[in-house]
């Protein structure tokens, strides 16, 4: 298992997604609607992706691969990786991450729509 560390932009993005999902869930409950919103669905997908990263960063569902457009925050000679939150969706969301700074740690760099 890996422990997740967060860079500020990733932490802020996660909080924004959580707050949007909570807000729409409350509105949905007030209106007695059963179908969850897009923001609730995206937040659920983010959580699932983070759980998979913690347990197995090479899980096939993550489609993890190196991403060269971002620098590693701790060691520029190391790789940054991209993991899929969504696939086959316009503006699909991704998590950008790297190993470190310590052993058995993963740093979440960003949670964003695919550039």
N, C-alpha and C positions, 0 to 999 in steps of 0.2 A: 504494500500500500504506500501511496505517496501522500505527503502533506501539501496542501495547496497554499501558496503565498500569492499575494495580490499586489500589482502595481496600482497606483491611484486611479488611472483612467479605467482600468478594468473593474475595479471595485465600485467606482461611481456608476459605470454602465450597468453593473449587476443590480445595484440599489435602485436605479431608475426602472429597470425591467420588473423588479419585485414590486415596487410601489404602483406601477401601472397595472400589474396583474391583480394586486390586492384591491385597488380602486374599482376596477371593472368587475371583479368578483362580488364586491359589496353591492354595486349597482345592479348586477344581474340577480342577486338574491332579493333585493328590494322589489324588483319587477317580476319575481318568480319565473325567471327564464332558466331553462335547463341547459341550453347550449353555451359552452364557454366561449369567451372572446379570443380574438387573435393574440392579444397581449398575454392572456392567461396561457394559451397554447405555447407561445414562444418562451415564456418563463419556464414552463414545464420542460421544454426541450433543452433549455440552458441547464437546468438542474440535472437532467439525465446525462448530458454531455460531461458535466463536471464530475458526476459520480463515476462515469466510465474512465475519465482521466485519472481519477484517484486510484482506481483499482487496476487499470490496464491501459496505459497510454497508446498501446498498439492494437487496441480492440478494432476489429475490422469495420464496425459501424461508424467509427470516428473518421475513417479515411484519412488518417494522419499522414502528413508529408511535410518536408522541409519547405520553408517559405523564406525567400532570399531578400525581400524588400524591407524587412525590419532587422535592426541590429539587436543582438543579444544584450540584455541590460547589464550583465555581470562580466561577460568575457566575449569580446567581439569575434573570437576565433570559433566559438561554439554556434550551433544552429538554433534557429527559431522555427517552431512548427505551427502548422495550421490544422485544426480539427474541425470537422463539419458539425454544426448544430442542425442545419437544414440542408437539404439537397433538392435539386430540381425545382427550385422556387426562385422567382425573380427577387434579387436582392437578398439571397440566402445568407443567413447569419453564420459566422465563424468565430472560433476562439483561437487566439494566437497565444502560444505559450512556449516555455523553454524549461529545461532542466536546471535546477539550482535555486538558490545559491549553495545550499548544502546537499549532501547525499540524501536521497529519498524525498526530495522536495521538487515541486513543479511550481513555476511562477506563471501566473496568468497575466499576460501582457495587455490583451485587449479582447473585448467582446463587441463585435461590430458586424455590420452587413458586409458581404463580400465586396472588396474594392474593385 
